[in-house]
Amino acid sequence: MPKPRYDEDENVSRHAAAEKADCEEMAERYGWELVGVEETSDSVLEADCVFAGKTEFPKSYYDTDNEDGDDA
């Protein structure tokens, strides 16, 4: 059973990555505290980066509030 993306009990968040080095890059880019890296059984996303607290990727510039995709 996969671990939750945000674990309230441990107060950590997990984000999948292609390799362990990507975890450090994510930590630096978003200013998150990397507390561990867990190997997965997935051949594409081989690592789960574990960060302190609840972390979320910032909303994309291209995301809009309009769920229908109509921007005009």
Predicted model as a PDB file, atoms N, CA, C, CB and O in Angstrom, pLDDT in the B-factor column:
MODEL        1                                                                  
ATOM      1  N   MET A   1       0.841  -1.183   0.000  1.00 52.00           N  
ATOM      2  CA  MET A   1       0.000   0.000   0.000  1.00 52.00           C  
ATOM      3  C   MET A   1       0.885   1.244   0.000  1.00 52.00           C  
ATOM      4  CB  MET A   1      -0.957  -0.001   1.220  1.00 52.00           C  
ATOM      5  O   MET A   1       1.781   1.373   0.835  1.00 52.00           O  
ATOM      6  N   PRO A   2       0.632   2.164  -0.943  1.00 62.00           N  
ATOM      7  CA  PRO A   2       1.470   3.370  -0.987  1.00 62.00           C  
ATOM      8  C   PRO A   2       1.243   4.260   0.221  1.00 62.00           C  
ATOM      9  CB  PRO A   2       1.196   4.158  -2.259  1.00 62.00           C  
ATOM     10  O   PRO A   2       0.153   4.291   0.792  1.00 62.00           O  
ATOM     11  N   LYS A   3       2.272   4.974   0.597  1.00 70.00           N  
ATOM     12  CA  LYS A   3       2.163   5.894   1.722  1.00 70.00           C  
ATOM     13  C   LYS A   3       1.437   7.150   1.261  1.00 70.00           C  
ATOM     14  CB  LYS A   3       3.566   6.243   2.300  1.00 70.00           C  
ATOM     15  O   LYS A   3       1.512   7.516   0.088  1.00 70.00           O  
ATOM     16  N   PRO A   4       0.734   7.812   2.177  1.00 76.00           N  
ATOM     17  CA  PRO A   4       0.013   9.032   1.785  1.00 76.00           C  
ATOM     18  C   PRO A   4       0.982  10.121   1.341  1.00 76.00           C  
ATOM     19  CB  PRO A   4      -0.853   9.545   2.950  1.00 76.00           C  
ATOM     20  O   PRO A   4       2.118  10.188   1.809  1.00 76.00           O  
ATOM     21  N   ARG A   5       0.517  10.969   0.434  1.00 91.00           N  
ATOM     22  CA  ARG A   5       1.365  12.068  -0.060  1.00 91.00           C  
ATOM     23  C   ARG A   5       1.651  13.054   1.068  1.00 91.00           C  
ATOM     24  CB  ARG A   5       0.686  12.800  -1.255  1.00 91.00           C  
ATOM     25  O   ARG A   5       2.774  13.538   1.206  1.00 91.00           O  
ATOM     26  N   TYR A   6       0.633  13.348   1.873  1.00 94.00           N  
ATOM     27  CA  TYR A   6       0.878  14.136   3.079  1.00 94.00           C  
ATOM     28  C   TYR A   6       0.492  13.275   4.260  1.00 94.00           C  
ATOM     29  CB  TYR A   6       0.079  15.489   3.072  1.00 94.00           C  
ATOM     30  O   TYR A   6      -0.650  12.827   4.359  1.00 94.00           O  
ATOM     31  N   ASP A   7       1.427  13.041   5.148  1.00 94.00           N  
ATOM     32  CA  ASP A   7       1.200  12.204   6.320  1.00 94.00           C  
ATOM     33  C   ASP A   7       1.085  13.113   7.540  1.00 94.00           C  
ATOM     34  CB  ASP A   7       2.349  11.154   6.503  1.00 94.00           C  
ATOM     35  O   ASP A   7       2.077  13.663   8.020  1.00 94.00           O  
ATOM     36  N   GLU A   8      -0.149  13.259   8.031  1.00 94.00           N  
ATOM     37  CA  GLU A   8      -0.375  14.131   9.187  1.00 94.00           C  
ATOM     38  C   GLU A   8       0.326  13.634  10.442  1.00 94.00           C  
ATOM     39  CB  GLU A   8      -1.854  14.258   9.457  1.00 94.00           C  
ATOM     40  O   GLU A   8       0.805  14.434  11.246  1.00 94.00           O  
ATOM     41  N   ASP A   9       0.387  12.326  10.611  1.00 95.00           N  
ATOM     42  CA  ASP A   9       1.018  11.771  11.809  1.00 95.00           C  
ATOM     43  C   ASP A   9       2.508  12.111  11.880  1.00 95.00           C  
ATOM     44  CB  ASP A   9       0.832  10.257  11.843  1.00 95.00           C  
ATOM     45  O   ASP A   9       3.036  12.436  12.943  1.00 95.00           O  
ATOM     46  N   GLU A  10       3.169  12.030  10.729  1.00 95.00           N  
ATOM     47  CA  GLU A  10       4.602  12.320  10.676  1.00 95.00           C  
ATOM     48  C   GLU A  10       4.889  13.772  10.302  1.00 95.00           C  
ATOM     49  CB  GLU A  10       5.278  11.397   9.684  1.00 95.00           C  
ATOM     50  O   GLU A  10       6.017  14.247  10.436  1.00 95.00           O  
ATOM     51  N   ASN A  11       3.853  14.470   9.831  1.00 97.00           N  
ATOM     52  CA  ASN A  11       3.993  15.843   9.323  1.00 97.00           C  
ATOM     53  C   ASN A  11       5.073  15.924   8.241  1.00 97.00           C  
ATOM     54  CB  ASN A  11       4.331  16.810  10.477  1.00 97.00           C  
ATOM     55  O   ASN A  11       5.986  16.748   8.308  1.00 97.00           O  
ATOM     56  N   VAL A  12       4.942  15.049   7.246  1.00 97.00           N  
ATOM     57  CA  VAL A  12       5.844  15.060   6.093  1.00 97.00           C  
ATOM     58  C   VAL A  12       5.014  14.912   4.816  1.00 97.00           C  
ATOM     59  CB  VAL A  12       6.913  13.918   6.201  1.00 97.00           C  
ATOM     60  O   VAL A  12       3.898  14.393   4.831  1.00 97.00           O  
ATOM     61  N   SER A  13       5.593  15.382   3.723  1.00 97.00           N  
ATOM     62  CA  SER A  13       4.970  15.248   2.405  1.00 97.00           C  
ATOM     63  C   SER A  13       5.900  14.453   1.497  1.00 97.00           C  
ATOM     64  CB  SER A  13       4.653  16.645   1.785  1.00 97.00           C  
ATOM     65  O   SER A  13       7.122  14.519   1.626  1.00 97.00           O  
ATOM     66  N   ARG A  14       5.299  13.701   0.577  1.00 96.00           N  
ATOM     67  CA  ARG A  14       6.095  12.911  -0.372  1.00 96.00           C  
ATOM     68  C   ARG A  14       5.776  13.359  -1.791  1.00 96.00           C  
ATOM     69  CB  ARG A  14       5.819  11.385  -0.204  1.00 96.00           C  
ATOM     70  O   ARG A  14       4.621  13.594  -2.146  1.00 96.00           O  
ATOM     71  N   HIS A  15       6.825  13.468  -2.588  1.00 96.00           N  
ATOM     72  CA  HIS A  15       6.672  13.793  -4.007  1.00 96.00           C  
ATOM     73  C   HIS A  15       7.543  12.814  -4.790  1.00 96.00           C  
ATOM     74  CB  HIS A  15       7.072  15.297  -4.312  1.00 96.00           C  
ATOM     75  O   HIS A  15       8.706  12.593  -4.455  1.00 96.00           O  
ATOM     76  N   ALA A  16       6.963  12.237  -5.832  1.00 95.00           N  
ATOM     77  CA  ALA A  16       7.687  11.259  -6.643  1.00 95.00           C  
ATOM     78  C   ALA A  16       8.720  11.946  -7.527  1.00 95.00           C  
ATOM     79  CB  ALA A  16       6.710  10.447  -7.505  1.00 95.00           C  
ATOM     80  O   ALA A  16       8.542  13.085  -7.958  1.00 95.00           O  
ATOM     81  N   ALA A  17       9.801  11.222  -7.783  1.00 96.00           N  
ATOM     82  CA  ALA A  17      10.864  11.746  -8.642  1.00 96.00           C  
ATOM     83  C   ALA A  17      11.481  10.597  -9.430  1.00 96.00           C  
ATOM     84  CB  ALA A  17      11.950  12.487  -7.803  1.00 96.00           C  
ATOM     85  O   ALA A  17      11.410   9.436  -9.026  1.00 96.00           O  
ATOM     86  N   ALA A  18      12.082  10.943 -10.554  1.00 96.00           N  
ATOM     87  CA  ALA A  18      12.712   9.932 -11.404  1.00 96.00           C  
ATOM     88  C   ALA A  18      13.960   9.351 -10.746  1.00 96.00           C  
ATOM     89  CB  ALA A  18      13.070  10.532 -12.763  1.00 96.00           C  
ATOM     90  O   ALA A  18      14.263   8.171 -10.925  1.00 96.00           O  
ATOM     91  N   GLU A  19      14.679  10.167  -9.990  1.00 94.00           N  
ATOM     92  CA  GLU A  19      15.884   9.673  -9.320  1.00 94.00           C  
ATOM     93  C   GLU A  19      16.148  10.492  -8.057  1.00 94.00           C  
ATOM     94  CB  GLU A  19      17.110   9.733 -10.274  1.00 94.00           C  
ATOM     95  O   GLU A  19      15.592  11.575  -7.873  1.00 94.00           O  
ATOM     96  N   LYS A  20      16.996   9.959  -7.204  1.00 93.00           N  
ATOM     97  CA  LYS A  20      17.259  10.583  -5.902  1.00 93.00           C  
ATOM     98  C   LYS A  20      17.777  12.012  -6.030  1.00 93.00           C  
ATOM     99  CB  LYS A  20      18.258   9.753  -5.124  1.00 93.00           C  
ATOM    100  O   LYS A  20      17.429  12.869  -5.218  1.00 93.00           O  
ATOM    101  N   ALA A  21      18.593  12.276  -7.028  1.00 95.00           N  
ATOM    102  CA  ALA A  21      19.158  13.614  -7.197  1.00 95.00           C  
ATOM    103  C   ALA A  21      18.072  14.657  -7.420  1.00 95.00           C  
ATOM    104  CB  ALA A  21      20.136  13.629  -8.363  1.00 95.00           C  
ATOM    105  O   ALA A  21      18.254  15.827  -7.080  1.00 95.00           O  
ATOM    106  N   ASP A  22      16.952  14.244  -7.985  1.00 96.00           N  
ATOM    107  CA  ASP A  22      15.847  15.181  -8.220  1.00 96.00           C  
ATOM    108  C   ASP A  22      15.266  15.699  -6.908  1.00 96.00           C  
ATOM    109  CB  ASP A  22      14.747  14.508  -9.047  1.00 96.00           C  
ATOM    110  O   ASP A  22      14.719  16.801  -6.868  1.00 96.00           O  
ATOM    111  N   CYS A  23      15.377  14.929  -5.854  1.00 97.00           N  
ATOM    112  CA  CYS A  23      14.845  15.353  -4.554  1.00 97.00           C  
ATOM    113  C   CYS A  23      15.585  16.589  -4.039  1.00 97.00           C  
ATOM    114  CB  CYS A  23      14.953  14.206  -3.528  1.00 97.00           C  
ATOM    115  O   CYS A  23      14.963  17.523  -3.533  1.00 97.00           O  
ATOM    116  N   GLU A  24      16.888  16.590  -4.167  1.00 97.00           N  
ATOM    117  CA  GLU A  24      17.664  17.742  -3.714  1.00 97.00           C  
ATOM    118  C   GLU A  24      17.362  18.963  -4.579  1.00 97.00           C  
ATOM    119  CB  GLU A  24      19.170  17.425  -3.743  1.00 97.00           C  
ATOM    120  O   GLU A  24      17.307  20.089  -4.084  1.00 97.00           O  
ATOM    121  N   GLU A  25      17.170  18.730  -5.860  1.00 96.00           N  
ATOM    122  CA  GLU A  25      16.834  19.832  -6.763  1.00 96.00           C  
ATOM    123  C   GLU A  25      15.476  20.436  -6.386  1.00 96.00           C  
ATOM    124  CB  GLU A  25      16.817  19.343  -8.234  1.00 96.00           C  
ATOM    125  O   GLU A  25      15.309  21.655  -6.379  1.00 96.00           O  
ATOM    126  N   MET A  26      14.508  19.563  -6.073  1.00 96.00           N  
ATOM    127  CA  MET A  26      13.183  20.027  -5.664  1.00 96.00           C  
ATOM    128  C   MET A  26      13.283  20.842  -4.369  1.00 96.00           C  
ATOM    129  CB  MET A  26      12.221  18.827  -5.476  1.00 96.00           C  
ATOM    130  O   MET A  26      12.662  21.896  -4.239  1.00 96.00           O  
ATOM    131  N   ALA A  27      14.066  20.343  -3.423  1.00 97.00           N  
ATOM    132  CA  ALA A  27      14.225  21.034  -2.139  1.00 97.00           C  
ATOM    133  C   ALA A  27      14.793  22.427  -2.348  1.00 97.00           C  
ATOM    134  CB  ALA A  27      15.134  20.229  -1.198  1.00 97.00           C  
ATOM    135  O   ALA A  27      14.322  23.396  -1.754  1.00 97.00           O  
ATOM    136  N   GLU A  28      15.805  22.518  -3.192  1.00 97.00           N  
ATOM    137  CA  GLU A  28      16.448  23.808  -3.438  1.00 97.00           C  
ATOM    138  C   GLU A  28      15.510  24.751  -4.187  1.00 97.00           C  
ATOM    139  CB  GLU A  28      17.749  23.616  -4.231  1.00 97.00           C  
ATOM    140  O   GLU A  28      15.397  25.927  -3.841  1.00 97.00           O  
ATOM    141  N   ARG A  29      14.849  24.238  -5.197  1.00 96.00           N  
ATOM    142  CA  ARG A  29      13.980  25.077  -6.029  1.00 96.00           C  
ATOM    143  C   ARG A  29      12.803  25.660  -5.246  1.00 96.00           C  
ATOM    144  CB  ARG A  29      13.457  24.270  -7.205  1.00 96.00           C  
ATOM    145  O   ARG A  29      12.451  26.827  -5.419  1.00 96.00           O  
ATOM    146  N   TYR A  30      12.201  24.843  -4.388  1.00 96.00           N  
ATOM    147  CA  TYR A  30      10.996  25.293  -3.699  1.00 96.00           C  
ATOM    148  C   TYR A  30      11.237  25.689  -2.237  1.00 96.00           C  
ATOM    149  CB  TYR A  30       9.958  24.211  -3.755  1.00 96.00           C  
ATOM    150  O   TYR A  30      10.305  26.106  -1.550  1.00 96.00           O  
ATOM    151  N   GLY A  31      12.477  25.563  -1.761  1.00 97.00           N  
ATOM    152  CA  GLY A  31      12.797  25.948  -0.394  1.00 97.00           C  
ATOM    153  C   GLY A  31      12.220  24.998   0.643  1.00 97.00           C  
ATOM    154  O   GLY A  31      11.922  25.405   1.766  1.00 97.00           O  
ATOM    155  N   TRP A  32      12.061  23.721   0.265  1.00 97.00           N  
ATOM    156  CA  TRP A  32      11.520  22.724   1.179  1.00 97.00           C  
ATOM    157  C   TRP A  32      12.670  22.010   1.891  1.00 97.00           C  
ATOM    158  CB  TRP A  32      10.624  21.707   0.420  1.00 97.00           C  
ATOM    159  O   TRP A  32      13.775  21.914   1.356  1.00 97.00           O  
ATOM    160  N   GLU A  33      12.404  21.512   3.093  1.00 98.00           N  
ATOM    161  CA  GLU A  33      13.417  20.777   3.850  1.00 98.00           C  
ATOM    162  C   GLU A  33      13.307  19.286   3.530  1.00 98.00           C  
ATOM    163  CB  GLU A  33      13.257  21.024   5.380  1.00 98.00           C  
ATOM    164  O   GLU A  33      12.330  18.634   3.897  1.00 98.00           O  
ATOM    165  N   LEU A  34      14.313  18.761   2.847  1.00 98.00           N  
ATOM    166  CA  LEU A  34      14.345  17.341   2.500  1.00 98.00           C  
ATOM    167  C   LEU A  34      14.772  16.544   3.727  1.00 98.00           C  
ATOM    168  CB  LEU A  34      15.310  17.074   1.300  1.00 98.00           C  
ATOM    169  O   LEU A  34      15.859  16.760   4.265  1.00 98.00           O  
ATOM    170  N   VAL A  35      13.916  15.622   4.171  1.00 98.00           N  
ATOM    171  CA  VAL A  35      14.236  14.833   5.369  1.00 98.00           C  
ATOM    172  C   VAL A  35      14.523  13.376   5.034  1.00 98.00           C  
ATOM    173  CB  VAL A  35      13.091  14.909   6.369  1.00 98.00           C  
ATOM    174  O   VAL A  35      14.947  12.616   5.905  1.00 98.00           O  
ATOM    175  N   GLY A  36      14.299  12.977   3.786  1.00 97.00           N  
ATOM    176  CA  GLY A  36      14.604  11.604   3.416  1.00 97.00           C  
ATOM    177  C   GLY A  36      14.243  11.305   1.985  1.00 97.00           C  
ATOM    178  O   GLY A  36      13.512  12.054   1.337  1.00 97.00           O  
ATOM    179  N   VAL A  37      14.770  10.196   1.503  1.00 97.00           N  
ATOM    180  CA  VAL A  37      14.455   9.698   0.170  1.00 97.00           C  
ATOM    181  C   VAL A  37      14.135   8.219   0.314  1.00 97.00           C  
ATOM    182  CB  VAL A  37      15.640   9.940  -0.845  1.00 97.00           C  
ATOM    183  O   VAL A  37      14.909   7.459   0.896  1.00 97.00           O  
ATOM    184  N   GLU A  38      12.990   7.821  -0.219  1.00 95.00           N  
ATOM    185  CA  GLU A  38      12.571   6.419  -0.147  1.00 95.00           C  
ATOM    186  C   GLU A  38      12.555   5.837  -1.555  1.00 95.00           C  
ATOM    187  CB  GLU A  38      11.167   6.283   0.526  1.00 95.00           C  
ATOM    188  O   GLU A  38      12.048   6.458  -2.489  1.00 95.00           O  
ATOM    189  N   GLU A  39      13.106   4.657  -1.695  1.00 95.00           N  
ATOM    190  CA  GLU A  39      13.069   3.981  -2.990  1.00 95.00           C  
ATOM    191  C   GLU A  39      11.680   3.396  -3.199  1.00 95.00           C  
ATOM    192  CB  GLU A  39      14.158   2.870  -3.079  1.00 95.00           C  
ATOM    193  O   GLU A  39      11.035   2.945  -2.253  1.00 95.00           O  
ATOM    194  N   THR A  40      11.223   3.409  -4.464  1.00 93.00           N  
ATOM    195  CA  THR A  40       9.926   2.836  -4.799  1.00 93.00           C  
ATOM    196  C   THR A  40      10.143   1.606  -5.685  1.00 93.00           C  
ATOM    197  CB  THR A  40       9.017   3.887  -5.513  1.00 93.00           C  
ATOM    198  O   THR A  40      11.267   1.317  -6.094  1.00 93.00           O  
ATOM    199  N   SER A  41       9.088   0.908  -5.966  1.00 93.00           N  
ATOM    200  CA  SER A  41       9.187  -0.237  -6.877  1.00 93.00           C  
ATOM    201  C   SER A  41       8.833   0.171  -8.304  1.00 93.00           C  
ATOM    202  CB  SER A  41       8.265  -1.378  -6.412  1.00 93.00           C  
ATOM    203  O   SER A  41       8.788  -0.675  -9.197  1.00 93.00           O  
ATOM    204  N   ASP A  42       8.585   1.451  -8.523  1.00 92.00           N  
ATOM    205  CA  ASP A  42       8.246   1.988  -9.842  1.00 92.00           C  
ATOM    206  C   ASP A  42       9.536   2.187 -10.650  1.00 92.00           C  
ATOM    207  CB  ASP A  42       7.455   3.336  -9.711  1.00 92.00           C  
ATOM    208  O   ASP A  42      10.487   2.800 -10.165  1.00 92.00           O  
ATOM    209  N   SER A  43       9.562   1.666 -11.881  1.00 94.00           N  
ATOM    210  CA  SER A  43      10.778   1.787 -12.689  1.00 94.00           C  
ATOM    211  C   SER A  43      10.951   3.170 -13.304  1.00 94.00           C  
ATOM    212  CB  SER A  43      10.766   0.753 -13.784  1.00 94.00           C  
ATOM    213  O   SER A  43      12.046   3.500 -13.761  1.00 94.00           O  
ATOM    214  N   VAL A  44       9.908   3.983 -13.328  1.00 95.00           N  
ATOM    215  CA  VAL A  44      10.006   5.337 -13.887  1.00 95.00           C  
ATOM    216  C   VAL A  44      10.231   6.362 -12.775  1.00 95.00           C  
ATOM    217  CB  VAL A  44       8.730   5.689 -14.687  1.00 95.00           C  
ATOM    218  O   VAL A  44      11.157   7.171 -12.844  1.00 95.00           O  
ATOM    219  N   LEU A  45       9.390   6.320 -11.769  1.00 95.00           N  
ATOM    220  CA  LEU A  45       9.536   7.226 -10.627  1.00 95.00           C  
ATOM    221  C   LEU A  45      10.159   6.420  -9.488  1.00 95.00           C  
ATOM    222  CB  LEU A  45       8.145   7.858 -10.196  1.00 95.00           C  
ATOM    223  O   LEU A  45       9.459   5.869  -8.638  1.00 95.00           O  
ATOM    224  N   GLU A  46      11.472   6.368  -9.493  1.00 95.00           N  
ATOM    225  CA  GLU A  46      12.205   5.468  -8.609  1.00 95.00           C  
ATOM    226  C   GLU A  46      12.354   5.957  -7.179  1.00 95.00           C  
ATOM    227  CB  GLU A  46      13.542   5.226  -9.168  1.00 95.00           C  
ATOM    228  O   GLU A  46      12.753   5.195  -6.298  1.00 95.00           O  
ATOM    229  N   ALA A  47      12.036   7.230  -6.942  1.00 95.00           N  
ATOM    230  CA  ALA A  47      12.249   7.773  -5.598  1.00 95.00           C  
ATOM    231  C   ALA A  47      11.022   8.526  -5.113  1.00 95.00           C  
ATOM    232  CB  ALA A  47      13.470   8.695  -5.578  1.00 95.00           C  
ATOM    233  O   ALA A  47      10.303   9.146  -5.897  1.00 95.00           O  
ATOM    234  N   ASP A  48      10.798   8.462  -3.819  1.00 95.00           N  
ATOM    235  CA  ASP A  48       9.835   9.313  -3.153  1.00 95.00           C  
ATOM    236  C   ASP A  48      10.646  10.272  -2.287  1.00 95.00           C  
ATOM    237  CB  ASP A  48       8.792   8.477  -2.303  1.00 95.00           C  
ATOM    238  O   ASP A  48      11.349   9.857  -1.366  1.00 95.00           O  
ATOM    239  N   CYS A  49      10.534  11.553  -2.598  1.00 97.00           N  
ATOM    240  CA  CYS A  49      11.242  12.570  -1.828  1.00 97.00           C  
ATOM    241  C   CYS A  49      10.367  12.914  -0.632  1.00 97.00           C  
ATOM    242  CB  CYS A  49      11.562  13.848  -2.697  1.00 97.00           C  
ATOM    243  O   CYS A  49       9.177  13.183  -0.796  1.00 97.00           O  
ATOM    244  N   VAL A  50      10.929  12.910   0.551  1.00 97.00           N  
ATOM    245  CA  VAL A  50      10.173  13.178   1.768  1.00 97.00           C  
ATOM    246  C   VAL A  50      10.600  14.541   2.317  1.00 97.00           C  
ATOM    247  CB  VAL A  50      10.393  12.049   2.831  1.00 97.00           C  
ATOM    248  O   VAL A  50      11.771  14.768   2.621  1.00 97.00           O  
ATOM    249  N   PHE A  51       9.618  15.442   2.433  1.00 97.00           N  
ATOM    250  CA  PHE A  51       9.897  16.798   2.890  1.00 97.00           C  
ATOM    251  C   PHE A  51       9.165  17.075   4.198  1.00 97.00           C  
ATOM    252  CB  PHE A  51       9.490  17.826   1.819  1.00 97.00           C  
ATOM    253  O   PHE A  51       8.089  16.530   4.443  1.00 97.00           O  
ATOM    254  N   ALA A  52       9.748  17.917   5.028  1.00 98.00           N  
ATOM    255  CA  ALA A  52       9.124  18.304   6.293  1.00 98.00           C  
ATOM    256  C   ALA A  52       7.888  19.147   6.019  1.00 98.00           C  
ATOM    257  CB  ALA A  52      10.121  19.079   7.187  1.00 98.00           C  
ATOM    258  O   ALA A  52       7.904  20.030   5.161  1.00 98.00           O  
ATOM    259  N   GLY A  53       6.817  18.868   6.752  1.00 97.00           N  
ATOM    260  CA  GLY A  53       5.603  19.670   6.662  1.00 97.00           C  
ATOM    261  C   GLY A  53       4.771  19.359   5.437  1.00 97.00           C  
ATOM    262  O   GLY A  53       5.038  18.412   4.697  1.00 97.00           O  
ATOM    263  N   LYS A  54       3.761  20.178   5.245  1.00 96.00           N  
ATOM    264  CA  LYS A  54       2.865  20.007   4.100  1.00 96.00           C  
ATOM    265  C   LYS A  54       3.378  20.874   2.962  1.00 96.00           C  
ATOM    266  CB  LYS A  54       1.386  20.378   4.468  1.00 96.00           C  
ATOM    267  O   LYS A  54       3.385  22.101   3.056  1.00 96.00           O  
ATOM    268  N   THR A  55       3.805  20.228   1.891  1.00 95.00           N  
ATOM    269  CA  THR A  55       4.345  20.954   0.743  1.00 95.00           C  
ATOM    270  C   THR A  55       3.474  20.705  -0.477  1.00 95.00           C  
ATOM    271  CB  THR A  55       5.807  20.534   0.461  1.00 95.00           C  
ATOM    272  O   THR A  55       2.948  19.609  -0.670  1.00 95.00           O  
ATOM    273  N   GLU A  56       3.331  21.720  -1.281  1.00 92.00           N  
ATOM    274  CA  GLU A  56       2.570  21.619  -2.523  1.00 92.00           C  
ATOM    275  C   GLU A  56       3.296  22.414  -3.589  1.00 92.00           C  
ATOM    276  CB  GLU A  56       1.107  22.131  -2.342  1.00 92.00           C  
ATOM    277  O   GLU A  56       3.899  23.449  -3.302  1.00 92.00           O  
ATOM    278  N   PHE A  57       3.238  21.933  -4.810  1.00 89.00           N  
ATOM    279  CA  PHE A  57       3.837  22.680  -5.904  1.00 89.00           C  
ATOM    280  C   PHE A  57       3.025  23.948  -6.131  1.00 89.00           C  
ATOM    281  CB  PHE A  57       3.906  21.821  -7.198  1.00 89.00           C  
ATOM    282  O   PHE A  57       1.800  23.934  -6.005  1.00 89.00           O  
ATOM    283  N   PRO A  58       3.698  25.037  -6.463  1.00 87.00           N  
ATOM    284  CA  PRO A  58       2.963  26.268  -6.750  1.00 87.00           C  
ATOM    285  C   PRO A  58       2.082  26.081  -7.981  1.00 87.00           C  
ATOM    286  CB  PRO A  58       3.935  27.448  -6.958  1.00 87.00           C  
ATOM    287  O   PRO A  58       2.380  25.275  -8.862  1.00 87.00           O  
ATOM    288  N   LYS A  59       1.005  26.837  -8.020  1.00 84.00           N  
ATOM    289  CA  LYS A  59       0.085  26.772  -9.135  1.00 84.00           C  
ATOM    290  C   LYS A  59       0.792  27.251 -10.402  1.00 84.00           C  
ATOM    291  CB  LYS A  59      -1.179  27.615  -8.853  1.00 84.00           C  
ATOM    292  O   LYS A  59       1.521  28.242 -10.376  1.00 84.00           O  
ATOM    293  N   SER A  60       0.576  26.556 -11.486  1.00 82.00           N  
ATOM    294  CA  SER A  60       1.207  26.908 -12.752  1.00 82.00           C  
ATOM    295  C   SER A  60       0.697  28.241 -13.264  1.00 82.00           C  
ATOM    296  CB  SER A  60       0.963  25.823 -13.789  1.00 82.00           C  
ATOM    297  O   SER A  60      -0.453  28.613 -13.031  1.00 82.00           O  
ATOM    298  N   TYR A  61       1.554  28.946 -13.955  1.00 81.00           N  
ATOM    299  CA  TYR A  61       1.177  30.206 -14.586  1.00 81.00           C  
ATOM    300  C   TYR A  61       0.005  29.993 -15.528  1.00 81.00           C  
ATOM    301  CB  TYR A  61       2.366  30.812 -15.342  1.00 81.00           C  
ATOM    302  O   TYR A  61      -0.836  30.877 -15.689  1.00 81.00           O  
ATOM    303  N   TYR A  62      -0.052  28.835 -16.145  1.00 82.00           N  
ATOM    304  CA  TYR A  62      -1.077  28.561 -17.151  1.00 82.00           C  
ATOM    305  C   TYR A  62      -2.394  28.073 -16.560  1.00 82.00           C  
ATOM    306  CB  TYR A  62      -0.568  27.545 -18.123  1.00 82.00           C  
ATOM    307  O   TYR A  62      -3.399  27.994 -17.268  1.00 82.00           O  
ATOM    308  N   ASP A  63      -2.398  27.746 -15.272  1.00 73.00           N  
ATOM    309  CA  ASP A  63      -3.650  27.328 -14.646  1.00 73.00           C  
ATOM    310  C   ASP A  63      -4.588  28.522 -14.551  1.00 73.00           C  
ATOM    311  CB  ASP A  63      -3.396  26.718 -13.242  1.00 73.00           C  
ATOM    312  O   ASP A  63      -4.173  29.639 -14.242  1.00 73.00           O  
ATOM    313  N   THR A  64      -5.836  28.265 -14.819  1.00 69.00           N  
ATOM    314  CA  THR A  64      -6.823  29.339 -14.712  1.00 69.00           C  
ATOM    315  C   THR A  64      -7.898  28.912 -13.728  1.00 69.00           C  
ATOM    316  CB  THR A  64      -7.444  29.681 -16.102  1.00 69.00           C  
ATOM    317  O   THR A  64      -7.977  27.742 -13.351  1.00 69.00           O  
ATOM    318  N   ASP A  65      -8.706  29.840 -13.324  1.00 64.00           N  
ATOM    319  CA  ASP A  65      -9.828  29.530 -12.449  1.00 64.00           C  
ATOM    320  C   ASP A  65     -10.979  28.923 -13.219  1.00 64.00           C  
ATOM    321  CB  ASP A  65     -10.292  30.773 -11.725  1.00 64.00           C  
ATOM    322  O   ASP A  65     -11.878  28.326 -12.627  1.00 64.00           O  
ATOM    323  N   ASN A  66     -10.961  29.067 -14.522  1.00 59.00           N  
ATOM    324  CA  ASN A  66     -12.024  28.562 -15.371  1.00 59.00           C  
ATOM    325  C   ASN A  66     -11.778  27.082 -15.659  1.00 59.00           C  
ATOM    326  CB  ASN A  66     -12.113  29.374 -16.686  1.00 59.00           C  
ATOM    327  O   ASN A  66     -10.841  26.744 -16.382  1.00 59.00           O  
ATOM    328  N   GLU A  67     -12.605  26.200 -15.105  1.00 55.00           N  
ATOM    329  CA  GLU A  67     -12.404  24.766 -15.267  1.00 55.00           C  
ATOM    330  C   GLU A  67     -12.769  24.258 -16.650  1.00 55.00           C  
ATOM    331  CB  GLU A  67     -13.200  24.029 -14.245  1.00 55.00           C  
ATOM    332  O   GLU A  67     -12.397  23.142 -17.011  1.00 55.00           O  
ATOM    333  N   ASP A  68     -13.503  25.067 -17.446  1.00 55.00           N  
ATOM    334  CA  ASP A  68     -13.870  24.654 -18.791  1.00 55.00           C  
ATOM    335  C   ASP A  68     -12.726  24.860 -19.776  1.00 55.00           C  
ATOM    336  CB  ASP A  68     -15.095  25.415 -19.254  1.00 55.00           C  
ATOM    337  O   ASP A  68     -12.804  24.389 -20.911  1.00 55.00           O  
ATOM    338  N   GLY A  69     -11.675  25.546 -19.371  1.00 52.00           N  
ATOM    339  CA  GLY A  69     -10.538  25.763 -20.243  1.00 52.00           C  
ATOM    340  C   GLY A  69     -10.707  26.964 -21.159  1.00 52.00           C  
ATOM    341  O   GLY A  69      -9.830  27.251 -21.973  1.00 52.00           O  
ATOM    342  N   ASP A  70     -11.831  27.673 -21.035  1.00 53.00           N  
ATOM    343  CA  ASP A  70     -12.037  28.874 -21.833  1.00 53.00           C  
ATOM    344  C   ASP A  70     -11.405  30.056 -21.113  1.00 53.00           C  
ATOM    345  CB  ASP A  70     -13.550  29.125 -22.092  1.00 53.00           C  
ATOM    346  O   ASP A  70     -11.842  30.423 -20.022  1.00 53.00           O  
ATOM    347  N   ASP A  71     -10.400  30.643 -21.701  1.00 51.00           N  
ATOM    348  CA  ASP A  71      -9.717  31.762 -21.074  1.00 51.00           C  
ATOM    349  C   ASP A  71     -10.243  33.108 -21.550  1.00 51.00           C  
ATOM    350  CB  ASP A  71      -8.241  31.673 -21.340  1.00 51.00           C  
ATOM    351  O   ASP A  71      -9.981  34.121 -20.903  1.00 51.00           O  
ATOM    352  N   ALA A  72     -10.965  33.153 -22.638  1.00 46.00           N  
ATOM    353  CA  ALA A  72     -11.379  34.440 -23.196  1.00 46.00           C  
ATOM    354  C   ALA A  72     -12.653  34.950 -22.598  1.00 46.00           C  
ATOM    355  CB  ALA A  72     -11.540  34.337 -24.667  1.00 46.00           C  
ATOM    356  O   ALA A  72     -13.123  36.024 -22.971  1.00 46.00           O  
TER     357      ALA A  72                                                      
ENDMDL                                                                          
END                                                                             
